[in-house]
């Protein structure tokens, strides 16, 4: 027999699951994590009339557990939310990764000087001056390389990671620059493509070899594959028409909580885990939370 938990019990469980308090309801303290990926997504179904879709910025550990989430104010972008998202947490020694939008000097200073963390920030052509400086580095002379090959999502991909030590780059605390060349082959059509991106990091060559940098760079994809994709498919988040006030972010919060709880319980497939919970909906979810 399962007895309904008291309010005090629920509060204790929520605080245990979410160290940052009731506002997040998420569930992972990032202190001690190797990497922390930051990325945003639109809740597309929340678009209403002239009101744009809610844009939600989230952070996830390399182990696939969501730490926190913040909605970017309308008519702005996620750049201004970066520091607010991460300020409440102890990030000492954690390497924070982010896409090209966040390759900002202010972000680098914030992470290294304020949070005592490390960074690995992608640079693309949205910053043409910085991109060109990185492009002109003597890559042909580089001997430190790492090759990585994977197959999945309907394609084969080979990544060549080259790394250079830098000491005169106009970017705060920059110690190394990596050039990542991705060769992709579509398994269905045979079509091939090539993409080159650069990554700036404050990690020195003693702290991060080309192999380790390749792993750190790939960890940025964790948040796309294990949070955004799952919320879109298993929870049909983009089909949700909730749009009033704080509705979109409030609905995204329990989805992330559910993902964290299922992963912590050992479920690798979130959709399968949700089905298992649905077989006994009045007891299994409470058992998952330790309430029953």
N, C-alpha and C positions, 0 to 999 in steps of 0.2 A: 504494500500500500504506500502511495506517495502523498505526503502531506504538503500543502501549499506553504512555501517559505514565507517568513515574516519580512516586513520592510527592512528591518535591521540586517537580516541575513542577506537579502538582495544587495543592500548597500555594501556589505563586507565583500561579497563576491565580485561586485562591479569594481570596487577599489583594488581587489587582488588582480583581477583580469586587466584592469586599466590603471597603471600607476599614475597617469596624468590626470585622473579624476573622472567624474561623471560626464563631463562635457564631451570626452572623446569616445568612451565605451569601446576602446579598441583592444589593446592587450599585449603590448610588448615594450619592455624597457630596453632602449638601444644601447645602454652602457655595456661595454665589453664586446659588442658586435664587431665583426671584421669590417663589414661595409654597410652603408645605408644609402639606398637609392631614392632620389627625389624626382617626382614626375607628376604631371597633371593630366586630367582628362575632362572633357565636356560631358555632362549628363544631358544628352541630346534631346531627350523627350521633354525636358523642362523648359524648352523654348516656348514662349507664349506671346503672341502678337509681336510687339516691338521689343519685348524683353528678351535678351539673349539667353542661351542655355547657361545653366550654372557651371562654373569651371571649378573643379575640385583638385587641390594640390595635396599630394599624399607622400608619405615617407615609409619605406619598407626595408627591413633588414635583408641581408643576403640569404638568410634562412627562410625567407618567404612569409614573415610575420609583419603585419601592418603596425606602425608605431603611432601615427597621428594623421590628421587630415584637416585642411583648412580651405574654406571657400574664398576664391578671389573676388574682391568687390566688382560689381558690374562696371563695364566700360574701362576696366584696367586689365592687366595681365598678371601672371603668376610670379613675375620677377619681384614685385613689391612684397609678396607674401613669404619669400624664402626665409628670411631671418625670423619672422614671427612664428613660422612653422616649427623651427628647430630650437628656438631660444629656451623652451622649458626643460630641455633634456641634457643629460650629461653625455657629451660626445667625445670625451677625452680618448685619443688614440683611434677613433673610428674614422674610416675613409669614406667621405661622402661623395657620391657620384651624381651627376646631373647632365642633362642634354645641353645642346648648344645655347639655348635661351639663357642658361644660368652661368655661362662663362663670363662672369662679371667680376671686375676687380674688387668691388665692395663685398661680394660673396666670398671671395678668396680670403680677404682680410678678416671677415667675420668668423669664418671657420677656423683659421689658424690662430688668430690673435685672441678672439673672444671665447671660442669653444674648445681650443686646444685639440682640434681635430685635424685631419688631413683632407685633401680634396683631389678629385680626378674629374676634370671638367672637359667635356667635348667642345671642339671648336669647328664650326662649319662656315660657309660663305656668308652667313648672316652678319658676320663681323669681318668684312673684306680686308681691312688693314692688318688685323691680327692673323687672319688666315694666310695672307700673303707672306708675312714674316715667317710663319711656320713652314710654309711651302718652300721658301728659299733656303732653309737650313740644308746642310750638306748630307742629304740622305743617301747619296750614292756611296759615301764612305763608311756608312754604318755597318758594323759587323755584329752588333748585338741584335739578334732577331729571334722571333718565336713563331712557329707555324701551328695553326690549329685548324682541324677539319671536323665539321659536323654535318649531320643530315637530319632534317626535320622540317615540318610545316611545308612540305611539298617541294623542298629544294635542297641542294647540296651547297655548302658554303666553305670556302677556304679563307682563312684570315692570316695575313702576314703582319706581324707587329714588330716595328723597328723602334728603337729607343735611343735618344740622345740626351746627354747631360747638358744643361744650359745654365749660364750664370749672368747673362746680360739681357734677358728677355724682359720687356716692359710689361711685367705681370707680377703681382705681389707673391713673393715666396716661391716662385716657380723654380723647380730643381731639375725636372726632366720633362721632355716632350716625347710623346709616342705618335708614330704614324701608323694607322691601321688601314690596310688595303684589303677590302672584302671582295672576293670573287664568288659570284653566285650563279648557280645553274638551276633553272626550273626543271623539275623532274618530268613534268607533263609535256611541256613544249620544247624543252632543250634550249630555251633562250638563255643567253648569258649576259651578265651585267657586272660592272665593276664600280666600287665606291671607295673614295679615300676620305678619311676623317682624321683629325688630329686631337690629341688629348694632352692637356697640361696638368701636371701634378706637382705638389710640393714634396712628394716622397723622393728621397735620394736613391741613387743606384744601390746603396747598401741596404736600404729599406725595401726596395721593390725591384726585382729583376724583370726582364722582359716577360718571363712566364707569369710572374705574379701580377704584373700590370695587365696582361691579357685577361687574367681571371677577374681583376677588379673592373675592367672595362665591360666585360660581359655581364657582370652583376647588375648593371643598369637595366638590362632586359628583364630582370626578375620582376620588377614592379609592373611592367607591361603584361608579361605572360601569366603572372600568378595573382595579380589583383585586378587590373583593369579588364583583362580578357575574361576572367572568371566572373566578375560582376556583370559583364555584358552578356555572357552566355548562360551561366547557371542561374542568375537572378534577373536576367532581361532588363537590366538597369536602363538602357537607352530607350526602352519602350514605355517606361514609367512617365506618366503625364503630370506627376506632382510638380508644382512650380511655385506655389505661394510661399512668400516669406522664406523661412529656413527649411522648408519641406525637403528640397533635393538633398541637402547635406545631412539632414536628420535621417532620411531614408537610407542614404549610403552608409551611415554609421553602423547600424545593425548588420548590414551585409558584410562589412569588413570584420565585425565582431564574430559573425558566424564562421567566416573563412578562417580566422585565427583559431577559434576553438576547435574546429574540425581538424586543422593541421596539427595543432598541439596534441590532439587525441590520436594522431597517426594516420589520418585520412589523406592520401595523396591525390585522390580524385574527388573534388569538392561536390560535383553533381551526384556521384555515387553516395557520398556521405550524407547529402541532403535527403536522398531517397531512403537511406537507412533510418534516418531520424523520423521520416514521415510514416514508417510502419507502426510506430507507437508514439504518436505526437504528444501525448500527455505525460510521458515518462522519460523517453530517451533524451529530448533536449535538456530537460532538467538534470538528468544524470550527467550529461556532457558538461554542464556548468557546475557540477558538484552540489546541486541543490536537492538531490533526491537519492 
